[in-house]
């Protein structure tokens, strides 16, 4: 039996149900709906109850989204059955706010079927660059083979996110190229790199999410995953 260690403080990572990557994201059509769902999922899981108690205007502030975009995204997530409003708040009230129940957060970690995602990806990278929702999806593919790279193609990423291939390519380019990333002025380290490898006469890009480090210990029964040193103080 393989021993798996998550070398991150418990409050600094979130286990995402793999169905989020294989079934949920492809249902979404709104440009910012996936980014909002990642935020709600993360907050709901760490609440211990699967809920988020915040008004739409507060969510807009915390995610950096426009208020109207947040409202539209919430409506889509409700329509898709990914969240529901267990209780509606009172406008401008600090004590009686909306309570959102978020799907897929009730995990039994012992059963597997989840991918660990550092919370800095959700609260820092996606907040400053919403198309960084690609990062958890790439981590999902890295995690399947427990490697520091994955070679999923643009066409597959486009399918899983319900994005155009142009949007996928643009997001990858902005997170890979130093000048593109620096021009966004996020104040964060560049999050992604790639190498081109050739096999059987075919070339493919192998992506690596730089914030995460996978390793297979000398003892074949042990595997670890943690936050890469440069990203630990973010």
N, CA, C and O of each residue as an XYZ file, in Angstrom:
936
protein
N       0.834     -1.196      0.000
C       0.000      0.000      0.000
C       0.876      1.257      0.000
O       1.803      1.365      0.802
N       0.585      2.204     -0.894
C       1.390      3.417     -0.996
C       1.032      4.378      0.134
O      -0.144      4.595      0.428
N       2.065      4.957      0.768
C       1.878      5.961      1.800
C       1.941      7.343      1.151
O       2.901      7.655      0.446
N       0.934      8.161      1.384
C       0.855      9.484      0.783
C       0.906     10.533      1.883
O       0.165     10.453      2.863
N       1.786     11.522      1.715
C       1.879     12.610      2.695
C       1.642     13.940      1.998
O       2.274     14.241      0.986
N       0.730     14.733      2.544
C       0.512     16.087      2.054
C       1.348     17.002      2.940
O       0.987     17.247      4.091
N       2.454     17.505      2.419
C       3.374     18.295      3.229
C       3.021     19.784      3.160
O       3.836     20.624      2.777
N       1.783     20.074      3.543
C       1.290     21.445      3.644
C       0.465     21.545      4.907
O      -0.274     20.614      5.230
N       0.568     22.658      5.639
C      -0.333     22.833      6.779
C      -1.780     22.682      6.331
O      -2.146     23.143      5.250
N      -2.595     22.047      7.143
C      -3.954     21.698      6.732
C      -4.772     22.908      6.271
O      -5.599     22.787      5.367
N      -4.548     24.057      6.877
C      -5.334     25.241      6.521
C      -4.869     25.878      5.206
O      -5.492     26.827      4.729
N      -3.773     25.363      4.612
C      -3.214     25.990      3.419
C      -3.507     25.240      2.123
O      -3.004     25.621      1.067
N      -4.313     24.177      2.187
C      -4.676     23.469      0.966
C      -6.104     22.949      1.064
O      -6.654     22.778      2.152
N      -6.677     22.706     -0.089
C      -8.064     22.258     -0.168
C      -8.156     21.032     -1.073
O      -7.637     21.051     -2.189
N      -8.814     19.960     -0.605
C      -9.021     18.797     -1.474
C     -10.243     19.037     -2.365
O     -11.360     19.174     -1.866
N     -10.033     19.087     -3.661
C     -11.144     19.272     -4.593
C     -11.589     17.923     -5.148
O     -10.783     17.150     -5.667
N     -12.869     17.660     -5.030
C     -13.454     16.457     -5.603
C     -13.103     16.410     -7.099
O     -13.302     17.393     -7.812
N     -12.589     15.286     -7.564
C     -12.172     15.189     -8.961
C     -13.316     15.386     -9.951
O     -13.080     15.676    -11.124
N     -14.551     15.230     -9.485
C     -15.690     15.477    -10.365
C     -15.783     16.941    -10.760
O     -16.379     17.271    -11.786
N     -15.195     17.827     -9.950
C     -15.144     19.240    -10.330
C     -14.425     19.397    -11.664
O     -14.840     20.188    -12.511
N     -13.353     18.646    -11.847
C     -12.529     18.759    -13.046
C     -13.072     17.951    -14.222
O     -12.889     18.336    -15.377
N     -13.735     16.840    -13.935
C     -14.194     15.967    -15.012
C     -15.625     16.254    -15.456
O     -15.985     15.968    -16.597
N     -16.452     16.821    -14.558
C     -17.867     16.992    -14.875
C     -18.413     18.405    -14.662
O     -19.269     18.856    -15.423
N     -17.928     19.102    -13.640
C     -18.549     20.374    -13.258
C     -18.163     21.519    -14.183
O     -19.034     22.206    -14.716
N     -16.864     21.729    -14.378
C     -16.407     22.922    -15.092
C     -16.951     22.991    -16.508
O     -17.243     24.080    -17.004
N     -17.090     21.855    -17.163
C     -17.543     21.848    -18.552
C     -19.015     22.273    -18.692
O     -19.479     22.554    -19.797
N     -19.738     22.318    -17.575
C     -21.138     22.738    -17.617
C     -21.294     24.254    -17.630
O     -22.358     24.766    -17.975
N     -20.237     24.973    -17.256
C     -20.345     26.413    -17.027
C     -20.111     27.205    -18.303
O     -19.254     26.868    -19.120
N     -20.890     28.260    -18.453
C     -20.788     29.095    -19.644
C     -20.323     30.514    -19.332
O     -19.671     31.144    -20.165
N     -20.645     31.023    -18.152
C     -20.238     32.376    -17.781
C     -18.730     32.501    -17.696
O     -18.050     31.576    -17.253
N     -18.210     33.631    -18.113
C     -16.759     33.823    -18.165
C     -16.104     33.711    -16.799
O     -14.954     33.283    -16.701
N     -16.820     34.092    -15.733
C     -16.228     34.089    -14.386
C     -16.853     33.061    -13.455
O     -16.519     33.022    -12.271
N     -17.749     32.232    -13.966
C     -18.459     31.288    -13.097
C     -17.521     30.271    -12.462
O     -17.675     29.936    -11.288
N     -16.544     29.773    -13.234
C     -15.613     28.785    -12.682
C     -14.769     29.390    -11.571
O     -14.542     28.749    -10.545
N     -14.299     30.626    -11.768
C     -13.491     31.292    -10.749
C     -14.279     31.460     -9.461
O     -13.743     31.243     -8.374
N     -15.549     31.846     -9.572
C     -16.372     32.022     -8.375
C     -16.640     30.680     -7.699
O     -16.636     30.590     -6.471
N     -16.872     29.643     -8.491
C     -17.133     28.330     -7.903
C     -15.919     27.831     -7.120
O     -16.072     27.272     -6.034
N     -14.717     28.028     -7.661
C     -13.515     27.624     -6.929
C     -13.431     28.347     -5.590
O     -13.108     27.735     -4.572
N     -13.721     29.644     -5.587
C     -13.673     30.401     -4.328
C     -14.702     29.862     -3.337
O     -14.376     29.623     -2.174
N     -15.936     29.670     -3.787
C     -16.992     29.187     -2.896
C     -16.681     27.793     -2.374
O     -16.898     27.509     -1.196
N     -16.174     26.922     -3.237
C     -15.831     25.556     -2.825
C     -14.777     25.598     -1.719
O     -14.925     24.943     -0.687
N     -13.714     26.371     -1.940
C     -12.631     26.477     -0.974
C     -13.150     26.977      0.377
O     -12.847     26.391      1.416
N     -13.921     28.044      0.361
C     -14.451     28.606      1.605
C     -15.411     27.632      2.285
O     -15.382     27.476      3.506
N     -16.255     26.980      1.495
C     -17.237     26.064      2.061
C     -16.567     24.862      2.711
O     -16.966     24.430      3.793
N     -15.540     24.322      2.043
C     -14.850     23.165      2.614
C     -14.221     23.518      3.954
O     -14.333     22.754      4.913
N     -13.567     24.657      4.025
C     -12.873     25.023      5.258
C     -13.812     25.537      6.340
O     -13.401     25.715      7.486
N     -15.054     25.773      5.987
C     -16.030     26.130      7.026
C     -16.375     24.911      7.872
O     -16.868     25.042      8.993
N     -16.109     23.707      7.321
C     -16.451     22.476      8.026
C     -17.897     22.069      7.870
O     -18.298     20.992      8.312
N     -18.684     22.927      7.242
C     -20.114     22.669      7.097
C     -20.571     22.661      5.639
O     -21.733     22.381      5.345
N     -19.657     22.967      4.742
C     -20.023     23.010      3.335
C     -20.801     24.249      2.944
O     -21.522     24.245      1.947
N     -20.655     25.329      3.740
C     -21.427     26.538      3.472
C     -20.524     27.771      3.450
O     -19.424     27.775      4.003
N     -21.024     28.804      2.798
C     -20.377     30.113      2.793
C     -21.431     31.137      3.159
O     -22.481     31.208      2.520
N     -21.160     31.926      4.181
C     -22.120     32.926      4.643
C     -21.609     34.306      4.271
O     -20.892     34.948      5.039
N     -21.989     34.752      3.082
C     -21.544     36.059      2.577
C     -22.555     36.571      1.560
O     -23.143     35.790      0.812
N     -22.750     37.865      1.535
C     -23.618     38.468      0.536
C     -22.931     38.471     -0.826
O     -21.717     38.290     -0.921
N     -23.714     38.676     -1.868
C     -23.161     38.748     -3.218
C     -22.174     39.902     -3.340
O     -21.145     39.773     -4.004
N     -22.481     41.028     -2.703
C     -21.582     42.182     -2.778
C     -20.274     41.893     -2.056
O     -19.212     42.332     -2.499
N     -20.338     41.158     -0.945
C     -19.122     40.784     -0.229
C     -18.289     39.805     -1.053
O     -17.062     39.899     -1.075
N     -18.946     38.875     -1.723
C     -18.241     37.936     -2.586
C     -17.538     38.677     -3.721
O     -16.414     38.338     -4.091
N     -18.204     39.684     -4.268
C     -17.592     40.477     -5.332
C     -16.314     41.141     -4.832
O     -15.301     41.154     -5.532
N     -16.362     41.687     -3.633
C     -15.191     42.348     -3.062
C     -14.050     41.353     -2.829
O     -12.896     41.647     -3.142
N     -14.367     40.190     -2.288
C     -13.335     39.211     -1.934
C     -12.707     38.544     -3.155
O     -11.542     38.148     -3.113
N     -13.461     38.418     -4.230
C     -12.945     37.767     -5.434
C     -12.399     38.765     -6.449
O     -11.784     38.366     -7.438
N     -12.617     40.051     -6.217
C     -12.155     41.059     -7.159
C     -13.016     41.167     -8.403
O     -12.606     41.778     -9.390
N     -14.198     40.585     -8.370
C     -15.088     40.603     -9.521
C     -16.006     41.816     -9.496
O     -16.268     42.387     -8.438
N     -16.487     42.198    -10.657
C     -17.529     43.202    -10.764
C     -18.802     42.660    -10.115
O     -19.091     41.468    -10.223
N     -19.564     43.525     -9.442
C     -20.770     43.083     -8.724
C     -21.778     42.435     -9.658
O     -22.406     41.440     -9.299
N     -21.937     42.986    -10.849
C     -22.904     42.415    -11.788
C     -22.438     41.053    -12.292
O     -23.246     40.144    -12.480
N     -21.142     40.918    -12.509
C     -20.589     39.629    -12.943
C     -20.780     38.586    -11.849
O     -21.123     37.438    -12.132
N     -20.557     38.987    -10.603
C     -20.754     38.070     -9.479
C     -22.193     37.588     -9.409
O     -22.446     36.398     -9.220
N     -23.133     38.505     -9.561
C     -24.559     38.140     -9.520
C     -24.886     37.172    -10.656
O     -25.571     36.173    -10.434
N     -24.413     37.450    -11.852
C     -24.675     36.566    -12.992
C     -24.066     35.185    -12.769
O     -24.681     34.168    -13.088
N     -22.853     35.157    -12.218
C     -22.177     33.876    -11.957
C     -22.909     33.085    -10.880
O     -23.066     31.870    -11.008
N     -23.355     33.748     -9.832
C     -24.133     33.072     -8.787
C     -25.404     32.460     -9.369
O     -25.771     31.333     -9.038
N     -26.064     33.214    -10.233
C     -27.292     32.703    -10.849
C     -27.016     31.446    -11.663
O     -27.796     30.495    -11.622
N     -25.899     31.436    -12.409
C     -25.584     30.248    -13.193
C     -25.256     29.067    -12.290
O     -25.715     27.952    -12.537
N     -24.467     29.301    -11.248
C     -24.118     28.210    -10.334
C     -25.368     27.631     -9.665
O     -25.457     26.423     -9.445
N     -26.328     28.498     -9.346
C     -27.596     28.012     -8.786
C     -28.366     27.201     -9.825
O     -28.884     26.127     -9.520
N     -28.438     27.713    -11.043
C     -29.175     27.026    -12.103
C     -28.584     25.652    -12.400
O     -29.311     24.725    -12.758
N     -27.258     25.518    -12.251
C     -26.579     24.245    -12.514
C     -26.621     23.302    -11.323
O     -26.130     22.177    -11.410
N     -27.198     23.740    -10.218
C     -27.286     22.903     -9.029
C     -25.987     22.767     -8.268
O     -25.826     21.836     -7.478
N     -25.046     23.690     -8.494
C     -23.746     23.616     -7.835
C     -23.745     24.338     -6.493
O     -22.919     24.049     -5.628
N     -24.658     25.264     -6.323
C     -24.862     25.919     -5.036
C     -26.358     26.146     -4.857
O     -27.117     26.151     -5.827
N     -26.771     26.332     -3.619
C     -28.124     26.846     -3.412
C     -28.118     27.737     -2.182
O     -27.309     27.572     -1.269
N     -29.032     28.673     -2.186
C     -29.116     29.666     -1.121
C     -30.000     29.135     -0.011
O     -31.225     29.123     -0.137
N     -29.380     28.692      1.080
C     -30.138     28.121      2.194
C     -30.903     29.184      2.972
O     -31.947     28.898      3.559
N     -30.385     30.414      2.976
C     -31.097     31.519      3.626
C     -30.649     32.824      2.999
O     -29.457     33.045      2.785
N     -31.605     33.683      2.707
C     -31.292     34.962      2.085
C     -31.061     36.021      3.146
O     -31.768     36.083      4.151
N     -30.067     36.845      2.905
C     -29.750     37.903      3.851
C     -30.568     39.147      3.610
O     -31.409     39.208      2.713
N     -30.299     40.133      4.434
C     -30.959     41.431      4.335
C     -29.946     42.423      3.771
O     -28.831     42.522      4.283
N     -30.320     43.163      2.719
C     -29.379     44.130      2.139
C     -28.779     45.058      3.187
O     -29.489     45.600      4.034
N     -27.449     45.235      3.116
C     -26.673     46.121      3.990
C     -26.629     45.658      5.451
O     -26.162     46.393      6.320
N     -27.116     44.433      5.722
C     -27.038     43.901      7.077
C     -25.698     43.208      7.277
O     -25.228     42.493      6.393
N     -25.078     43.419      8.441
C     -23.811     42.764      8.752
C     -24.008     41.434      9.463
O     -23.068     40.645      9.563
N     -25.184     41.177      9.949
C     -25.426     39.971     10.736
C     -26.295     38.954     10.004
O     -26.132     37.753     10.218
N     -27.214     39.398      9.146
C     -28.083     38.485      8.419
C     -27.702     38.505      6.938
O     -28.166     39.349      6.172
N     -26.849     37.562      6.559
C     -26.321     37.517      5.200
C     -26.744     36.226      4.515
O     -27.299     35.326      5.145
N     -26.474     36.148      3.214
C     -26.804     34.944      2.451
C     -25.965     33.762      2.921
O     -24.787     33.908      3.245
N     -26.591     32.594      2.952
C     -25.878     31.358      3.262
C     -25.943     30.448      2.050
O     -27.014     29.997      1.644
N     -24.768     30.187      1.480
C     -24.668     29.366      0.267
C     -24.160     27.973      0.618
O     -23.124     27.830      1.267
N     -24.886     26.954      0.192
C     -24.442     25.569      0.332
C     -23.782     25.167     -0.989
O     -24.354     25.363     -2.061
N     -22.579     24.605     -0.902
C     -21.771     24.329     -2.098
C     -21.646     22.819     -2.306
O     -21.361     22.070     -1.371
N     -21.863     22.393     -3.540
C     -21.837     20.961     -3.860
C     -20.422     20.384     -3.833
O     -19.435     21.105     -3.977
N     -20.350     19.054     -3.643
C     -19.119     18.248     -3.774
C     -18.069     18.529     -2.688
O     -16.920     18.108     -2.829
N     -18.439     19.229     -1.611
C     -17.443     19.533     -0.580
C     -17.427     18.506      0.560
O     -16.539     18.543      1.411
N     -18.384     17.611      0.581
C     -18.445     16.620      1.663
C     -17.626     15.382      1.341
O     -18.178     14.329      1.025
N     -16.316     15.510      1.422
C     -15.418     14.431      1.012
C     -15.002     13.538      2.175
O     -14.843     13.999      3.305
N     -14.831     12.262      1.877
C     -14.161     11.334      2.780
C     -12.761     11.140      2.200
O     -12.583     10.402      1.230
N     -11.776     11.801      2.793
C     -10.438     11.798      2.209
C      -9.833     10.399      2.123
O      -8.978     10.147      1.274
N     -10.259      9.507      2.976
C      -9.710      8.152      2.962
C     -10.094      7.381      1.709
O      -9.425      6.418      1.337
N     -11.171      7.806      1.059
C     -11.647      7.097     -0.124
C     -10.981      7.583     -1.410
O     -11.158      6.972     -2.464
N     -10.225      8.666     -1.338
C      -9.548      9.179     -2.528
C     -10.518      9.902     -3.447
O     -11.613     10.292     -3.043
N     -10.087     10.072     -4.702
C     -10.934     10.759     -5.663
C     -10.906     12.264     -5.533
O     -11.881     12.936     -5.869
N      -9.775     12.814     -5.039
C      -9.666     14.252     -4.864
C      -8.244     14.702     -5.200
O      -7.311     13.900     -5.251
N      -8.112     16.010     -5.428
C      -6.827     16.605     -5.785
C      -6.508     17.743     -4.825
O      -7.336     18.637     -4.651
N      -5.319     17.741     -4.189
C      -4.974     18.834     -3.271
C      -4.546     20.079     -4.057
O      -3.689     20.007     -4.937
N      -5.155     21.213     -3.727
C      -4.849     22.481     -4.386
C      -4.452     23.505     -3.326
O      -5.249     23.785     -2.431
N      -3.249     24.072     -3.395
C      -2.873     25.118     -2.427
C      -3.856     26.290     -2.483
O      -4.293     26.696     -3.560
N      -4.190     26.815     -1.332
C      -5.185     27.893     -1.295
C      -4.659     29.183     -1.922
O      -5.450     30.045     -2.305
N      -3.346     29.328     -2.033
C      -2.813     30.519     -2.697
C      -3.237     30.554     -4.166
O      -3.361     31.631     -4.750
N      -3.458     29.387     -4.761
C      -3.929     29.353     -6.150
C      -5.320     29.971     -6.239
O      -5.617     30.713     -7.176
N      -6.166     29.666     -5.266
C      -7.544     30.172     -5.277
C      -7.595     31.646     -4.881
O      -8.214     32.459     -5.567
N      -6.943     31.981     -3.776
C      -7.116     33.318     -3.180
C      -6.173     34.373     -3.733
O      -6.420     35.568     -3.570
N      -5.107     33.954     -4.379
C      -4.173     34.935     -4.921
C      -4.148     34.910     -6.449
O      -4.379     35.932     -7.095
N      -3.868     33.744     -7.020
C      -3.717     33.689     -8.477
C      -5.047     33.874     -9.207
O      -5.139     34.701    -10.115
N      -6.067     33.127     -8.829
C      -7.347     33.267     -9.524
C      -7.970     34.627     -9.248
O      -8.642     35.187    -10.115
N      -7.755     35.165     -8.054
C      -8.305     36.486     -7.752
C      -7.701     37.557     -8.657
O      -8.411     38.453     -9.113
N      -6.405     37.473     -8.919
C      -5.733     38.479     -9.734
C      -5.812     38.183    -11.231
O      -5.688     39.088    -12.056
N      -6.017     36.917    -11.573
C      -6.095     36.527    -12.981
C      -7.108     35.384    -13.089
O      -6.728     34.218    -12.977
N      -8.395     35.698    -13.306
C      -9.449     34.677    -13.271
C      -9.200     33.474    -14.174
O      -9.637     32.369    -13.853
N      -8.507     33.662    -15.295
C      -8.232     32.526    -16.170
C      -7.222     31.548    -15.571
O      -6.934     30.508    -16.162
N      -6.687     31.885    -14.394
C      -5.810     30.947    -13.685
C      -6.582     29.751    -13.143
O      -5.991     28.892    -12.488
N      -7.888     29.671    -13.399
C      -8.613     28.437    -13.069
C      -8.018     27.250    -13.825
O      -8.284     26.095    -13.490
N      -7.221     27.538    -14.837
C      -6.475     26.467    -15.512
C      -5.507     25.754    -14.570
O      -5.232     24.568    -14.752
N      -4.989     26.460    -13.572
C      -3.969     25.870    -12.696
C      -4.494     24.665    -11.914
O      -3.837     23.623    -11.918
N      -5.658     24.757    -11.235
C      -6.164     23.557    -10.557
C      -6.436     22.404    -11.521
O      -6.250     21.240    -11.170
N      -6.880     22.732    -12.744
C      -7.139     21.675    -13.717
C      -5.844     20.981    -14.129
O      -5.816     19.762    -14.296
N      -4.776     21.752    -14.293
C      -3.478     21.148    -14.599
C      -2.968     20.331    -13.411
O      -2.371     19.270    -13.594
N      -3.205     20.826    -12.198
C      -2.809     20.051    -11.013
C      -3.560     18.728    -10.939
O      -2.998     17.713    -10.526
N      -4.811     18.739    -11.333
C      -5.584     17.496    -11.383
C      -4.884     16.471    -12.278
O      -4.798     15.295    -11.925
N      -4.391     16.910    -13.420
C      -3.703     15.991    -14.328
C      -2.328     15.596    -13.802
O      -1.897     14.460    -14.001
N      -1.631     16.516    -13.131
C      -0.358     16.146    -12.515
C      -0.577     15.118    -11.410
O       0.185     14.162    -11.273
N      -1.630     15.332    -10.628
C      -1.879     14.491     -9.461
C      -2.214     13.056     -9.863
O      -1.901     12.115     -9.133
N      -2.844     12.889    -11.013
C      -3.229     11.538    -11.441
C      -2.016     10.634    -11.584
O      -2.086      9.443    -11.282
N      -0.907     11.196    -12.044
C       0.301     10.388    -12.218
C       1.379     10.722    -11.193
O       2.490     10.195    -11.249
N       1.033     11.612    -10.250
C       1.960     12.018     -9.179
C       3.291     12.471     -9.770
O       4.355     11.955     -9.429
N       3.196     13.455    -10.670
C       4.383     13.964    -11.354
C       4.389     15.483    -11.318
O       3.361     16.115    -11.075
N       5.556     16.058    -11.561
C       5.689     17.509    -11.636
C       5.434     18.023    -13.054
O       5.940     19.080    -13.432
N       4.672     17.296    -13.815
C       4.318     17.728    -15.160
C       3.092     16.954    -15.623
O       2.770     15.885    -15.105
N       2.423     17.525    -16.610
C       1.347     16.818    -17.293
C       1.366     17.253    -18.744
O       1.900     18.314    -19.067
N       0.801     16.460    -19.608
C       0.886     16.763    -21.032
C      -0.502     16.782    -21.681
O      -0.674     16.358    -22.824
N      -1.475     17.277    -20.933
C      -2.822     17.443    -21.478
C      -2.799     18.521    -22.557
O      -2.123     19.538    -22.404
N      -3.528     18.306    -23.641
C      -3.512     19.226    -24.769
C      -4.525     20.348    -24.662
O      -5.432     20.308    -23.830
N      -4.362     21.341    -25.507
C      -5.272     22.485    -25.529
C      -6.706     22.043    -25.821
O      -7.649     22.552    -25.214
N      -6.871     21.108    -26.740
C      -8.217     20.651    -27.098
C      -8.931     20.042    -25.885
O     -10.118     20.289    -25.676
N      -8.208     19.246    -25.088
C      -8.819     18.623    -23.904
C      -9.127     19.672    -22.840
O     -10.190     19.631    -22.220
N      -8.209     20.608    -22.626
C      -8.464     21.677    -21.659
C      -9.676     22.504    -22.081
O     -10.497     22.887    -21.248
N      -9.778     22.772    -23.371
C     -10.914     23.514    -23.893
C     -12.227     22.774    -23.611
O     -13.224     23.387    -23.232
N     -12.212     21.475    -23.798
C     -13.411     20.662    -23.552
C     -13.784     20.657    -22.074
O     -14.951     20.832    -21.726
N     -12.792     20.456    -21.201
C     -13.074     20.340    -19.763
C     -13.519     21.659    -19.133
O     -14.224     21.658    -18.124
N     -13.109     22.781    -19.723
C     -13.475     24.093    -19.178
C     -14.617     24.761    -19.937
O     -15.134     25.794    -19.512
N     -15.004     24.169    -21.058
C     -16.008     24.793    -21.920
C     -15.546     26.182    -22.367
O     -16.335     27.124    -22.440
N     -14.251     26.284    -22.664
C     -13.651     27.517    -23.184
C     -13.294     27.309    -24.649
O     -13.168     26.179    -25.120
N     -13.134     28.419    -25.359
C     -12.594     28.329    -26.704
C     -11.113     27.972    -26.623
O     -10.460     28.242    -25.615
N     -10.589     27.369    -27.676
C      -9.160     27.051    -27.707
C      -8.325     28.329    -27.663
O      -7.222     28.339    -27.116
N      -8.859     29.409    -28.243
C      -8.146     30.685    -28.217
C      -7.982     31.191    -26.793
O      -6.922     31.700    -26.428
N      -9.034     31.051    -25.984
C      -8.951     31.496    -24.590
C      -7.963     30.645    -23.804
O      -7.203     31.167    -22.989
N      -7.969     29.336    -24.045
C      -7.037     28.448    -23.353
C      -5.599     28.812    -23.714
O      -4.752     28.957    -22.832
N      -5.325     28.960    -25.007
C      -3.967     29.297    -25.437
C      -3.518     30.633    -24.853
O      -2.376     30.770    -24.413
N      -4.413     31.612    -24.850
C      -4.063     32.919    -24.308
C      -3.746     32.856    -22.830
O      -2.783     33.472    -22.373
N      -4.556     32.107    -22.067
C      -4.318     31.980    -20.626
C      -2.996     31.269    -20.351
O      -2.236     31.689    -19.478
N      -2.721     30.204    -21.084
C      -1.458     29.490    -20.909
C      -0.273     30.407    -21.218
O       0.703     30.446    -20.469
N      -0.368     31.135    -22.314
C       0.730     32.033    -22.701
C       0.985     33.079    -21.627
O       2.139     33.361    -21.305
N      -0.058     33.652    -21.074
C       0.109     34.700    -20.062
C       0.729     34.166    -18.781
O       1.426     34.900    -18.080
N       0.485     32.895    -18.466
C       1.037     32.329    -17.236
C       2.416     31.711    -17.444
O       3.112     31.419    -16.472
N       2.818     31.508    -18.695
C       4.102     30.870    -18.990
C       5.192     31.884    -19.308
O       6.329     31.736    -18.860
N       4.854     32.906    -20.075
C       5.857     33.851    -20.550
C       6.106     34.956    -19.523
O       5.168     35.594    -19.045
N       7.367     35.172    -19.193
C       7.726     36.152    -18.165
C       7.186     37.546    -18.470
O       6.607     38.190    -17.595
N       7.368     38.014    -19.693
C       6.935     39.366    -20.016
C       5.425     39.507    -19.956
O       4.910     40.532    -19.510
N       4.711     38.475    -20.407
C       3.243     38.506    -20.349
C       2.758     38.537    -18.903
O       1.843     39.286    -18.561
N       3.382     37.713    -18.057
C       2.948     37.655    -16.660
C       3.310     38.940    -15.925
O       2.499     39.470    -15.164
N       4.504     39.438    -16.144
C       4.941     40.666    -15.487
C       4.044     41.837    -15.861
O       3.774     42.706    -15.032
N       3.585     41.863    -17.100
C       2.745     42.975    -17.561
C       1.408     43.037    -16.843
O       0.743     44.073    -16.872
N       1.000     41.944    -16.197
C      -0.270     41.937    -15.468
C      -0.138     42.557    -14.083
O      -1.146     42.861    -13.445
N       1.085     42.749    -13.613
C       1.360     43.423    -12.340
C       0.603     42.798    -11.173
O      -0.025     43.501    -10.381
N       0.667     41.494    -11.077
C       0.007     40.794     -9.973
C       0.826     40.816     -8.700
O       0.283     40.649     -7.608
N       2.153     41.024     -8.831
C       3.036     40.937     -7.674
C       3.330     39.506     -7.259
O       3.909     39.275     -6.197
N       2.935     38.538     -8.090
C       3.103     37.126     -7.771
C       4.111     36.488     -8.725
O       4.260     36.941     -9.860
N       4.803     35.442     -8.276
C       5.716     34.733     -9.181
C       4.956     34.106    -10.350
O       3.794     33.725    -10.211
N       5.615     34.005    -11.489
C       5.010     33.334    -12.637
C       4.598     31.918    -12.226
O       5.403     31.200    -11.633
N       3.355     31.496    -12.530
C       2.852     30.242    -11.961
C       3.059     28.988    -12.788
O       2.804     27.886    -12.302
N       3.519     29.127    -14.037
C       3.494     27.969    -14.922
C       4.728     27.944    -15.815
O       5.265     28.989    -16.182
N       5.165     26.748    -16.155
C       6.242     26.581    -17.130
C       5.924     25.378    -17.999
O       4.986     24.631    -17.721
N       6.707     25.193    -19.049
C       6.511     24.029    -19.899
C       7.825     23.621    -20.550
O       8.750     24.422    -20.676
N       7.885     22.378    -20.953
C       8.981     21.875    -21.765
C       8.366     21.139    -22.952
O       7.270     20.587    -22.854
N       9.078     21.138    -24.062
C       8.615     20.420    -25.248
C       9.361     19.099    -25.320
O      10.591     19.071    -25.312
N       8.613     18.005    -25.389
C       9.230     16.683    -25.471
C       8.747     15.977    -26.736
O       7.650     16.224    -27.237
N       9.591     15.109    -27.219
C       9.306     14.422    -28.472
C       9.292     12.924    -28.240
O      10.209     12.365    -27.638
N       8.234     12.276    -28.729
C       8.125     10.819    -28.600
C       7.457     10.272    -29.854
O       6.425     10.779    -30.295
N       8.053      9.243    -30.413
C       7.528      8.615    -31.625
C       7.296      9.639    -32.732
O       6.325      9.554    -33.484
N       8.214     10.617    -32.818
C       8.120     11.619    -33.863
C       7.106     12.719    -33.608
O       6.920     13.598    -34.450
N       6.443     12.683    -32.444
C       5.442     13.695    -32.112
C       5.943     14.581    -30.975
O       6.553     14.100    -30.020
N       5.681     15.862    -31.089
C       6.078     16.823    -30.061
C       4.876     17.174    -29.190
O       3.759     17.328    -29.684
N       5.121     17.298    -27.885
C       4.044     17.686    -26.981
C       4.585     18.601    -25.893
O       5.751     18.513    -25.509
N       3.721     19.475    -25.407
C       4.093     20.361    -24.316
C       3.783     19.693    -22.978
O       2.695     19.155    -22.774
N       4.750     19.738    -22.081
C       4.569     19.206    -20.739
C       4.529     20.395    -19.780
O       5.527     21.095    -19.607
N       3.361     20.620    -19.156
C       3.165     21.769    -18.283
C       3.480     21.415    -16.837
O       3.291     20.279    -16.401
N       3.967     22.417    -16.099
C       4.194     22.241    -14.667
C       3.687     23.454    -13.905
O       4.067     24.588    -14.196
N       2.818     23.202    -12.922
C       2.373     24.249    -12.010
C       3.469     24.427    -10.965
O       3.724     23.528    -10.164
N       4.108     25.575    -10.977
C       5.336     25.777    -10.203
C       5.108     25.835     -8.696
O       6.048     25.630     -7.927
N       3.885     26.108     -8.262
C       3.616     26.243     -6.830
C       3.633     24.915     -6.087
O       3.694     24.889     -4.857
N       3.579     23.805     -6.832
C       3.435     22.490     -6.207
C       4.612     21.594     -6.584
O       5.109     21.634     -7.709
N       5.044     20.788     -5.620
C       6.158     19.882     -5.853
C       5.766     18.461     -5.451
O       5.474     18.195     -4.285
N       5.762     17.556     -6.423
C       5.496     16.144     -6.173
C       6.810     15.378     -6.088
O       7.780     15.721     -6.764
N       6.837     14.358     -5.270
C       8.028     13.508     -5.217
C       7.649     12.087     -4.837
O       6.712     11.847     -4.076
N       8.401     11.164     -5.387
C       8.280      9.765     -5.026
C       9.546      9.410     -4.272
O      10.642      9.423     -4.834
N       9.390      9.097     -3.011
C      10.537      8.854     -2.153
C      11.290      7.592     -2.591
O      10.785      6.781     -3.366
N      12.516      7.456     -2.069
C      13.324      6.290     -2.406
C      12.586      5.007     -2.043
O      12.644      4.003     -2.753
N      11.902      5.078     -0.927
C      11.057      3.941     -0.585
C       9.844      3.997     -1.499
O       9.079      4.960     -1.439
N       9.654      3.019     -2.321
C       8.604      3.048     -3.335
C       7.209      3.203     -2.744
O       6.264      3.561     -3.447
N       7.089      2.934     -1.465
C       5.770      2.993     -0.849
C       5.401      4.404     -0.373
O       4.299      4.613      0.133
N       6.321      5.381     -0.531
C       6.058      6.724     -0.010
C       6.025      7.775     -1.122
O       6.892      7.809     -1.996
N       5.013      8.622     -1.064
C       4.882      9.728     -1.996
C       4.513     10.980     -1.221
O       3.764     10.919     -0.246
N       5.047     12.125     -1.661
C       4.744     13.375     -0.972
C       4.373     14.452     -1.981
O       4.762     14.395     -3.148
N       3.619     15.428     -1.511
C       3.308     16.606     -2.309
C       3.266     17.802     -1.367
O       2.710     17.724     -0.272
N       3.860     18.910     -1.806
C       3.904     20.094     -0.958
C       3.992     21.357     -1.794
O       4.006     21.302     -3.023
N       4.051     22.501     -1.114
C       4.193     23.778     -1.790
C       5.668     24.011     -2.072
O       6.503     23.831     -1.186
N       5.995     24.405     -3.285
C       7.377     24.678     -3.658
C       7.939     25.831     -2.819
O       7.198     26.753     -2.479
N       9.229     25.798     -2.478
C       9.816     26.788     -1.559
C       9.512     28.236     -1.906
O       9.197     29.022     -1.012
N       9.595     28.611     -3.172
C       9.405     30.014     -3.565
C       8.003     30.523     -3.286
O       7.781     31.730     -3.192
N       7.051     29.598     -3.153
C       5.656     29.979     -3.006
C       5.156     29.853     -1.566
O       3.999     30.164     -1.283
N       6.009     29.405     -0.668
C       5.565     29.131      0.686
C       5.250     30.380      1.503
O       4.495     30.316      2.473
N       5.826     31.512      1.115
C       5.618     32.727      1.894
C       4.561     33.654      1.283
O       4.376     34.775      1.758
N       3.874     33.200      0.246
C       2.865     34.044     -0.400
C       1.625     34.174      0.472
O       0.669     34.848      0.089
